């Protein structure tokens, strides 16, 4: 094939020089040359930019211009593959160096050029330009394939496994800098077990090329990267290497794993899952999971292609179906409870959740339904509801059920409805002596008897323990009394069993609507109050609620609600009554007595609010306020220089039973800096009798604090010497009921002498309260009483008013 001529552009301001060059090349036998000529630098630049020639011969002097500028322009415009040969009239080493430094391919002197030298220089320059062009093209291809590859790409040495080259995508994706990667091996981006697998793989792979599978890599931050690897063998700088292209499939892998996990979750779910096609007519089922098949009894083949309504059987008018239909119309979420039927016709309760599924454009495509079989749960709930509303021993409804029925009766304002509160007398003795099995059997028999009297169990409920509540609707006063009597009579019938016979009685309280209340709770409270009154009158009787009881209950409700707020509103205050030595009338202490000054009710007497506080369980709160306030006042008196006396505070039975009572007393003493021996705690006989063993522990804990203990109102309660000697008491107080008729009453005189003798024998101080006359004081001193307290020496007064009686320390 004939070789194409070499195209040459001569840039010379002397056309004659161009002709000489053309003639030289025309006579040269080895190849053809095509020469063109321009005479100025501007024309040479234009010819360079047209890129139509293979070599440029440029004269160093182009009139006023310098041909060196064309050389520099060729290099600056990245046209080095278009070689420029400098021509000059005379040889000049300085010009030679300048030309080569500027990028010229060669330097020729016009006078010394022959045809062979010129042809050789031209062909050398053209060949060198071609090689440079090939190299640059290779560099461009390499850059496109390696450097600019969007996938992480690297080259590693097969012998050492070290990275030889890495591209920008690998630096960005793996988090290492280029310098760090070039100091690492390909095992450093893998976990140890993966690195071992890699070495085994490379030993088998040898020089193969192509896809090498999916590998698990680690980024610099430790995060996992899944890479689909393609590799090729290459030789680089005489070394056997491999180029690797890694396609990061981490997201796809995660998506596949999530999809697989979701599929497994759906298949193994305990809930029935069904998918319906929302675009097809009648929304046919296109998928059901195994739990659907187990739950419904229908196989997937029997269910696919059908609308879910086939599970409803003939039950097409269920109330919640409208909610389901609305959700399907509106393409919204909903959950409904439906009666569905299994393939064998058995009913099951299906708690169905449905949700719409939309595509990327937001178009509805499917509905997903989640089924929960709540049949067993509904049965358990029904059983629990029955158990919650009915007494397990008697089978009677609990009071809230009866209260609802009572409320319906009371909705008629003109109706006369009576409520009976029935309490079995001394029934606890049966449980204690004969056991709960016989006691429960007795309750069942009595419940059945009372139901018969009332015409069925509909108006009878077990309230608590041995207490029952009955409703008598629309009965006259006489009829209600007759019913109450009949109930007492049927309860009184003997109950016989294997080796035993029980004889029971009952106390019955009656409250009527509307005169005693118009709500179920009003009638209940008042009937219970009447029952309590019946017990107080000797038991085994019937008592109707009275106006006096009405006032007592109302008083309790009003005072109780306000008493709860009295402490926080600072309505309570302490008065102090002096206690004196019986011999010299020296003040030995004071008793702190709580008073209530209500803004709404005025001064409420202790005898009125203390019983209510005890009944409502408020005494621990009131008692702790008294203790704290007494300690605070003691501290104030100590700071004023007073001392040598005690302050007594009263503790209720409720306070004494608290497991932390000693800790609370210790905290009050510590909080105010009061020594324990200045505090006296007064207790009643009844409080000591509630759980004697526990009380002994509490008293020992209090004594350990240094406080003294006194027994108030001695002689009015149990007055058991057997119990008295078990308690660590310091003082006995003779009740005012034995003091008021002294010294005239001989019986009271004898009792007083006895109490003094008992107290002294037990090493206790004996005090008398309620001393109102000088004669009483003299008599009590004469019989050996140690301390006296009463109006004769001073009434209870505010702290400021008793300051003049305080002894100095």
FENMO-V639331 format. One record per backbone hydrogen bond with DSSP energy under -0.5 kcal/mol. CO is the residue of the C=O (numbers start at 1). NH is the residue of the N-H. If there is no record, write none. Layout:
# FENMO-V639331
{{CO:NH} {CO:NH}}
This chain:
# FENMO-V639331
{{5:7} {6:34} {7:54} {7:55} {8:10} {8:36} {9:11} {9:57} {10:12} {10:38} {11:59} {13:15} {14:17} {14:18} {15:19} {16:20} {17:21} {18:22} {19:23} {20:24} {21:25} {22:26} {23:27} {29:31} {32:6} {33:35} {34:8} {36:10} {38:12} {40:44} {41:45} {42:46} {43:47} {44:48} {45:49} {46:50} {47:51} {47:52} {48:51} {54:83} {55:9} {56:58} {56:85} {57:11} {58:87} {60:62} {60:67} {62:65} {65:62} {66:69} {67:70} {67:71} {68:72} {69:73} {70:74} {71:75} {72:76} {73:77} {74:79} {75:78} {79:82} {81:83} {83:56} {84:86} {84:105} {84:106} {85:58} {86:108} {87:60} {88:110} {92:96} {93:97} {94:98} {95:99} {96:100} {97:101} {98:102} {99:103} {99:104} {100:103} {106:86} {108:88} {108:110} {109:112} {110:113} {114:118} {115:119} {116:120} {117:121} {118:122} {119:123} {120:124} {121:125} {122:126} {123:127} {124:128} {125:129} {126:130} {127:131} {128:132} {129:133} {130:134} {131:135} {132:136} {133:137} {134:138} {135:139} {136:140} {137:141} {138:142} {139:143} {140:144} {141:145} {142:146} {142:147} {143:148} {146:149} {147:168} {152:246} {153:167} {154:244} {155:164} {155:165} {156:242} {157:161} {161:186} {162:157} {165:155} {167:171} {168:172} {169:173} {170:174} {171:175} {174:220} {177:181} {178:182} {180:183} {181:184} {184:163} {185:188} {186:189} {187:190} {189:218} {191:195} {192:196} {193:197} {194:198} {195:199} {196:200} {197:201} {198:202} {199:203} {200:204} {201:205} {202:206} {205:208} {210:231} {213:229} {215:217} {215:227} {217:225} {219:222} {223:219} {225:217} {225:227} {226:249} {227:215} {227:229} {228:247} {229:212} {229:213} {230:245} {231:210} {232:243} {234:241} {236:239} {239:236} {239:241} {240:158} {240:159} {241:234} {242:156} {243:232} {244:154} {245:230} {245:247} {246:152} {246:248} {247:228} {247:249} {249:253} {250:254} {251:255} {252:256} {253:257} {254:258} {255:259} {256:260} {257:261} {258:262} {259:263} {260:264} {261:265} {262:266} {263:267} {264:268} {265:269} {272:371} {273:289} {274:369} {275:286} {275:287} {276:278} {276:367} {280:283} {284:277} {285:305} {287:275} {289:292} {289:293} {290:294} {291:295} {292:296} {293:297} {296:343} {299:303} {300:304} {303:306} {306:285} {307:310} {308:311} {309:312} {310:313} {311:341} {312:315} {314:316} {318:321} {319:322} {320:324} {321:325} {322:326} {323:327} {324:328} {325:329} {326:330} {327:331} {327:332} {334:354} {336:338} {336:352} {338:340} {338:350} {340:348} {342:345} {346:342} {348:340} {348:350} {349:351} {349:374} {350:338} {350:352} {351:372} {352:336} {353:370} {354:334} {355:368} {357:365} {357:366} {359:362} {363:359} {365:278} {365:279} {366:357} {367:276} {368:355} {369:274} {369:371} {370:353} {371:272} {372:351} {372:374} {374:378} {375:379} {376:380} {377:381} {378:382} {379:383} {380:384} {381:385} {382:386} {383:387} {384:388} {385:389} {386:390} {389:398} {391:395} {396:391} {397:462} {398:401} {398:402} {399:403} {400:404} {401:405} {402:406} {403:407} {404:408} {405:409} {406:410} {407:411} {408:411} {409:412} {411:413} {412:415} {415:417} {416:474} {416:475} {417:513} {418:472} {419:511} {420:422} {420:470} {421:423} {421:509} {422:468} {423:507} {424:427} {426:429} {426:430} {427:430} {427:431} {428:432} {429:433} {430:434} {430:435} {431:435} {435:439} {436:440} {437:441} {438:442} {439:443} {440:444} {441:445} {442:446} {443:447} {444:448} {445:449} {446:450} {447:451} {448:452} {449:453} {450:454} {451:455} {451:456} {452:455} {456:459} {457:460} {459:471} {460:397} {461:463} {461:469} {462:399} {464:467} {466:424} {467:463} {467:464} {468:422} {469:461} {470:420} {471:473} {472:418} {472:475} {476:480} {477:481} {478:482} {479:483} {480:484} {481:485} {482:486} {483:487} {484:488} {485:489} {486:490} {487:491} {488:492} {489:493} {490:493} {491:504} {494:496} {495:502} {497:499} {497:500} {500:497} {502:495} {505:425} {507:423} {508:543} {509:421} {510:545} {511:419} {512:516} {513:417} {514:517} {519:523} {520:524} {521:525} {522:526} {523:527} {524:528} {525:529} {526:530} {527:531} {528:532} {529:533} {530:534} {531:535} {532:536} {533:537} {534:539} {535:538} {541:508} {543:510} {546:550} {547:551} {548:552} {549:553} {550:554} {551:555} {552:556} {553:557} {554:558} {555:559} {556:560} {557:561} {558:562} {559:563} {560:564} {562:565} {562:566} {563:566} {563:567} {565:569} {566:571} {566:572} {567:570} {571:597} {573:595} {575:593} {576:797} {577:591} {579:588} {579:589} {580:788} {581:585} {586:581} {588:646} {589:579} {590:592} {590:648} {591:577} {591:593} {593:575} {595:573} {595:597} {596:598} {596:604} {598:602} {602:598} {602:604} {603:605} {604:596} {605:608} {605:609} {606:610} {608:612} {609:613} {610:614} {611:615} {612:616} {613:618} {613:619} {614:617} {618:622} {619:623} {620:624} {621:625} {622:626} {623:627} {624:628} {625:629} {626:630} {627:631} {628:632} {629:633} {630:634} {631:635} {632:636} {633:637} {634:638} {635:639} {636:640} {637:642} {638:641} {641:809} {646:590} {647:680} {648:592} {649:682} {652:656} {653:657} {655:658} {658:661} {660:664} {661:665} {662:666} {663:667} {664:668} {665:669} {666:670} {667:671} {668:672} {669:673} {669:674} {675:678} {676:679} {678:647} {679:708} {680:649} {680:682} {681:710} {682:651} {683:712} {684:688} {685:689} {686:690} {687:690} {689:691} {691:695} {692:696} {693:697} {694:698} {695:699} {696:700} {697:701} {698:702} {699:703} {700:704} {702:705} {702:707} {703:706} {708:681} {709:730} {709:731} {710:683} {710:712} {711:733} {712:685} {713:716} {714:735} {719:721} {720:724} {721:725} {723:726} {724:727} {727:729} {730:765} {731:711} {732:734} {732:767} {733:714} {734:769} {735:738} {736:739} {736:740} {739:742} {741:745} {744:746} {745:749} {746:750} {747:751} {748:752} {749:753} {750:754} {751:755} {752:756} {753:757} {754:758} {755:759} {756:760} {757:761} {758:762} {759:764} {760:763} {765:732} {765:767} {766:786} {766:787} {767:734} {768:789} {770:772} {771:792} {773:777} {774:778} {775:779} {776:780} {777:781} {778:782} {779:783} {780:785} {781:784} {786:582} {787:768} {788:580} {789:770} {789:771} {790:793} {790:794} {797:576} {798:801} {798:802} {799:802} {800:803} {802:805} {803:806} {807:643}}
